[in-house]
């Protein structure tokens, strides 16, 4: 009986954490938005994504979809590939703040798909969070 209660409690707490995101209330002067952080590894089968290739990707794929603005950080990343090997590589972190709507979600998904296809990537990590913004 105690194990069932513990499992039920953990499940209920995890559900309440999800509803907190959707129940986010912004203060006066703020508006609800989504912040997507996308992690683009630069290793590819025949080398690495160059600075020029990254700049072209931003110019042709990202900026047309999110002309209102974006932020890019350079980072060092590590992840486990499908083959089980640990991969360490330079990483571009792209942050986008946008409305919580189907159009924006589609644009983010298209950016991810384009990067994976263009640079032979196994994955692009997407971290999506609700937030309050003001300008």
N, C-alpha and C positions, 0 to 999 in steps of 0.2 A: 504493500500500500504506500509506504513513504516514497518509493521510487516513482510510482505513477504520479504522486503529488508533485515531486520535484520536476519531472518532465513536463507536467501540465503548467506549473508555475513558470518554468523557463520559456515554454511556448507562448504563454500569455504575455510575459515581459517582452519577448521579441516582437510580438504583434503590436504592443503598445509603443515600442520604439518606432515602428513603421508609421503608426498613425500620428506620432508627434511631428514627423516631417510634413505630412499632409495638413496637419492642424497648425502649422506655423503662422503666427500672427505678427505682422510687421507694425512697427510704431509709426506715428504720424510723420509724413514726409518720406517714408520708405515704401518700396513696393516689392512684392514677392517675385523672385526670379529663380532660375536654375543656374548653378555654376557647374560646368563640365570641366574636368581636368583630364586631358588626354595625354598619354605617355607613348611617345613614338621612339622606338629603338632605332639605332642607325646602322646596325650590322646587317649586311645582306650577303648572299652567297658569293658574290664576286668583289667584296670589299666593304665599303661603308658609304652611307648617304653623305654626299659632300655638302659644304656650306651653300654652294650655288644651287644644288638640287633641292635643298631644303627651302631656300629663298624662293625658288620657282614654284615649289609646292604651295607655300604660303600665298604667293601672288595669284596663282591660277586656280587653286582648289578651296582655300580657306577664306581669303579676303572677299571673293565674290559672294560667298554664302553668309559671311558675318562682317559686312562693311562697317558696322557701328563700332567695332573695336575688338581687340584680342590682346592677350599677353603671352609671351613665350619666355621660358626659362631653360637654361641649359643645365643638365644634370648628369650624374653617373648612375646608371641603372643596373639592376641584377634581377634575373628571373629564371625559372626552370622551364626549359623548352619541352616540347612534346616527347622528345627522346629521353628526357630525364636529366639531361646535362644542365649545369648551371651556366648561364650566359651573362657575361658582364659587358656592358657597352655604353657608349655615350648615348644620351637620351635628350630629346626635345620634349618639354612639358608645355602644352598649349592649354591656356585657360580661356574659356568662353563663358560669358554671362548673358543669358537670353531668357525670353519668356518660356513658360512651361506650356508649350503647345506642340501639336503634331508636326507643323512645318519645321520648327527649330530642331526637333528630335530627328526628323528625316535628314536635315542638313548635316547634323553631326554624324549620323550613320553613314552618309555618303562620303564624308571626309575620311572616316576610318576605312571604309572599303577601298577608296581610291589609294590611300597610302599603302595598304596591304598589297594591292595589285601592282602598283607602280614600283615598289621597292622590295618585292618578294618577302613580305613580313608574315610571320605566323600569327601574330596578334598585335593589337593596340589596346592598352589598358584604358578603360573609361571609368572615371569616378564621377558620379552625378549626385549633387546635393542641392536641397532647397536652401535658399538664403534670402535675406532682406537687403535691398540695395537702395542707395540714394545718390543723387548727383548734385 
